[in-house]
Amino acid sequence: MAKIERKLLAHYIDAAEPSAVSPLFVRLGADLEELTIELSAQVDKKKNIIGETSTNISGYEPSAAVEPYYAEPGTPLHTRLSQIVNRRLVLDDLRTTMVDVELWTAEVGDEYDAWQEEAFIEVVSYGGDTTGVQIPFNLHLTGKREKGVFDINERTFTPQDADGGDGGDGGGNDGKDGVTYIPSVSADGWISWSRSDGGPVPAPVYIGGPKGDTGEKGLTGDTGPAGPNQVSPETDVLNIPNGKYLGVAGGKVVGLPGGGGGGSVSIASLKKGVRTVLE
């Protein structure tokens, strides 16, 4: 049987931010002459008194060193690594996934057998020599691993069960924790955001429109009914029910003390400011 060429074991890393809805897989290897996944088995050896040695392997601490990695501005992986360096990110902000694709397996369309595993990015250093800016990093794999197929054109991973079947009972590893963006609109028309995890948010945006034109003046309303002891615009005589004198003061019809029986006042007289009682 022929040996498997090294190029047929492809390694992809998700370069999207942990809060992204969809992964953004990029292939590793452009500047690499070697990339090895070190399993680092946890080995416990004991030797008994009769010279026998028992060996127990209780687990693995796999990792991979990606060195060198030359910075290429504008590429998704460079953007992700630069954020880690410049913002000194820690914990879940370093979370990603790595996919090993076995390109020697039977091809179905553009899909090949693959294994996906959760990992954390550790940037080792940045800078480098005169050959160019370098950002070497390590990938620390967590053991949360699942089998599936990888489409090398669409760069998407589809999980399968351990026996190669598609779907199974629907069980799988927990997905990435989601992030909630909470909007807030100010009274003067600016929308801003906050994040449930306290992470970075977009800059506020003004969503108010330009001030509208002044509207047309409305129609004048109907004149209301005359109140008690007030002059109606439809008559020129005001009856005096209680025998009070009336007069004009400050442009208004007012009652004045005195007088006997009832009467009425001529509007013409009131305009001249003359008190008149008509018996």
C-alpha positions in Angstrom: 0.0 0.0 0.0 1.3 3.5 -0.9 2.2 5.9 1.8 -0.2 8.8 2.5 1.1 12.1 1.3 1.4 14.7 4.0 -0.7 17.2 2.0 -3.7 14.8 2.2 -4.1 15.4 5.9 -5.6 18.9 5.9 -6.0 21.1 9.0 -8.6 23.8 9.2 -9.1 26.3 12.1 -12.2 28.5 12.7 -11.0 32.1 12.5 -14.3 33.6 13.4 -14.9 35.3 16.8 -16.5 33.0 19.4 -19.7 35.1 19.3 -20.1 34.6 15.5 -23.1 32.7 14.3 -21.2 30.7 11.7 -17.6 29.4 11.6 -15.1 30.7 9.2 -12.6 27.9 8.5 -9.2 28.6 7.0 -6.6 26.0 6.1 -3.3 26.0 8.0 0.0 25.3 6.3 0.9 28.1 3.8 4.2 28.8 5.6 4.6 25.5 7.5 7.0 22.8 6.7 5.7 20.7 9.6 2.6 20.6 11.7 2.3 17.8 14.3 -0.5 17.1 16.8 1.2 16.2 20.0 -1.1 13.9 22.0 0.8 14.2 25.3 -0.7 11.1 26.9 -1.1 11.0 30.7 0.9 7.9 31.5 1.1 6.3 35.0 3.7 3.6 35.4 4.1 1.4 38.5 6.7 -1.3 39.2 5.9 -4.0 41.7 8.3 -5.9 43.9 8.7 -8.7 41.5 9.9 -6.5 38.7 6.7 -6.2 36.7 5.6 -2.8 35.4 2.0 -1.8 34.9 1.1 1.1 32.7 -2.1 3.1 32.7 -2.9 5.8 30.2 -5.7 8.0 31.8 -6.1 10.6 29.1 -4.5 13.0 26.6 -3.5 16.7 26.5 -3.2 17.2 22.7 -1.7 20.4 21.3 -0.2 21.7 18.1 2.4 24.4 17.5 1.7 26.6 14.4 5.1 28.2 13.8 5.9 30.1 11.8 2.8 32.1 11.0 3.4 35.2 8.9 0.9 38.0 9.3 -1.2 38.7 6.2 -3.4 41.8 6.8 -7.0 41.4 5.8 -7.1 37.6 6.3 -9.6 36.2 8.8 -6.9 34.4 10.9 -4.6 37.4 11.1 -7.6 39.5 12.3 -8.4 37.0 15.0 -4.8 36.7 16.2 -4.3 40.5 16.2 -7.3 40.9 18.4 -5.9 38.4 20.9 -2.5 40.2 20.9 -3.8 43.7 21.0 -6.6 43.2 23.5 -4.9 40.5 25.6 -7.9 38.3 25.3 -8.4 35.4 27.8 -10.8 32.5 28.6 -13.7 31.9 26.2 -12.5 34.7 23.8 -9.7 32.3 22.9 -12.1 29.4 22.0 -12.1 28.0 18.5 -12.4 24.6 16.7 -10.0 22.7 14.6 -10.9 20.2 11.9 -8.6 17.4 10.6 -9.8 16.4 7.1 -8.7 13.0 5.6 -8.4 13.8 1.9 -7.4 10.3 1.1 -10.8 8.9 2.0 -13.6 8.3 -0.5 -14.9 11.5 -1.8 -18.7 12.1 -1.9 -19.1 15.3 -3.9 -16.7 17.7 -2.3 -17.0 16.0 1.2 -14.4 14.0 3.0 -14.2 12.2 6.4 -13.2 14.6 9.1 -12.9 15.1 12.9 -13.7 18.4 14.6 -12.4 19.3 18.0 -12.7 22.2 20.4 -9.5 24.1 20.9 -8.0 27.3 22.6 -5.6 29.6 20.9 -2.4 30.6 22.8 -0.4 33.3 21.0 3.2 32.6 21.8 4.8 35.8 20.6 4.6 38.4 17.9 7.2 40.3 15.9 10.0 38.1 14.6 13.0 38.7 12.4 13.6 40.5 9.1 11.7 37.9 7.1 8.4 39.4 8.2 6.0 40.0 11.1 5.2 36.6 12.7 2.5 35.6 15.2 3.3 31.9 16.1 0.6 30.3 18.2 -0.3 27.0 19.9 -3.6 25.1 19.7 -4.7 23.4 22.9 -7.3 20.8 22.1 -9.8 19.9 24.7 -10.9 16.4 23.7 -14.5 17.5 22.8 -14.2 15.7 19.5 -16.8 14.6 16.9 -16.7 12.7 13.6 -18.3 14.1 10.4 -17.7 15.2 6.9 -16.0 18.4 5.6 -16.9 20.1 2.4 -13.6 21.5 1.1 -15.3 24.0 -1.3 -18.0 25.3 1.1 -15.7 24.8 4.1 -18.4 23.5 6.3 -18.4 20.6 8.8 -21.4 18.3 9.2 -21.4 16.0 12.2 -22.1 12.3 12.0 -22.4 9.6 14.7 -19.4 7.5 15.6 -20.4 4.7 13.1 -20.5 7.1 10.2 -24.3 7.4 10.0 -25.8 10.7 9.4 -28.0 12.2 12.1 -28.4 9.4 14.7 -30.5 10.3 17.7 -29.7 14.0 17.4 -27.3 14.0 20.3 -24.0 15.9 20.0 -21.6 18.1 21.9 -22.8 21.4 23.3 -22.5 24.3 21.0 -20.8 27.6 21.7 -22.5 29.9 24.2 -24.5 32.5 22.5 -24.2 36.3 23.0 -27.2 38.6 23.3 -27.0 42.1 21.8 -29.4 44.5 23.7 -30.5 47.7 21.8 -31.3 51.0 23.4 -32.7 54.1 21.6 -32.2 57.6 23.2 -34.8 60.4 23.1 -32.7 62.3 20.5 -32.6 59.3 18.0 -29.4 57.4 18.7 -29.4 53.6 18.9 -26.7 51.9 20.9 -26.0 48.4 22.0 -24.8 46.4 25.0 -23.7 42.8 25.2 -24.8 40.1 27.7 -21.1 39.1 28.1 -19.8 42.7 28.4 -17.8 42.3 25.2 -17.2 44.9 22.4 -20.2 46.5 20.7 -20.8 48.5 17.5 -20.6 52.3 17.6 -23.9 54.2 18.2 -25.9 55.0 15.1 -28.3 58.0 14.5 -31.6 56.6 13.2 -33.7 59.7 13.5 -34.9 61.3 10.2 -34.6 65.0 9.3 -37.0 67.5 10.9 -40.3 67.7 9.0 -41.9 70.8 7.5 -44.3 72.8 9.6 -47.9 71.6 8.9 -50.8 73.8 7.6 -52.8 75.8 10.1 -55.9 74.0 11.2 -59.5 75.3 10.7 -61.0 77.7 13.3 -63.4 75.9 15.6 -67.0 76.8 16.1 -67.9 79.5 18.7 -69.1 78.0 21.9 -72.4 78.8 23.6 -72.8 82.0 25.7 -72.3 81.6 29.4 -74.5 83.2 32.2 -74.8 87.0 32.1 -72.7 87.1 28.9 -73.4 88.8 25.6 -74.3 86.5 22.8 -72.9 87.5 19.4 -76.3 86.9 17.9 -78.1 89.7 20.0 -77.5 93.3 20.7 -79.4 93.4 24.1 -78.4 91.8 27.4 -81.2 91.1 29.8 -80.4 91.8 33.5 -82.1 89.1 35.6 -81.4 90.5 39.1 -81.6 94.2 38.6 -77.8 94.7 38.6 -76.2 97.5 36.7 -73.8 96.4 34.0 -70.9 98.2 32.6 -67.8 97.9 30.4 -64.5 97.4 32.2 -61.2 96.3 30.5 -63.1 95.4 27.4 -65.5 93.0 29.3 -69.1 93.3 30.4 -69.2 93.3 34.2 -71.9 93.6 36.8 -72.0 96.6 39.2 -73.8 97.0 42.5 -77.1 98.9 42.8 -80.3 99.0 40.9 -83.8 97.7 41.3 -85.9 95.5 39.1 -84.8 93.7 36.0 -84.1 95.3 32.7 -81.8 95.1 29.7 -78.7 96.9 28.4 -78.1 98.2 24.9 -75.0 96.8 23.3 -74.4 100.2 21.6 -74.4 101.9 25.0 -72.0 99.3 26.5 -69.5 100.0 23.7 -69.5 103.7 24.7 -68.9 102.7 28.4 -72.3 104.1 29.5 -74.3 102.3 32.1 -78.0 102.2 31.0 -80.9 100.5 32.7 -84.0 99.9 30.7 -87.0 99.4 32.9 
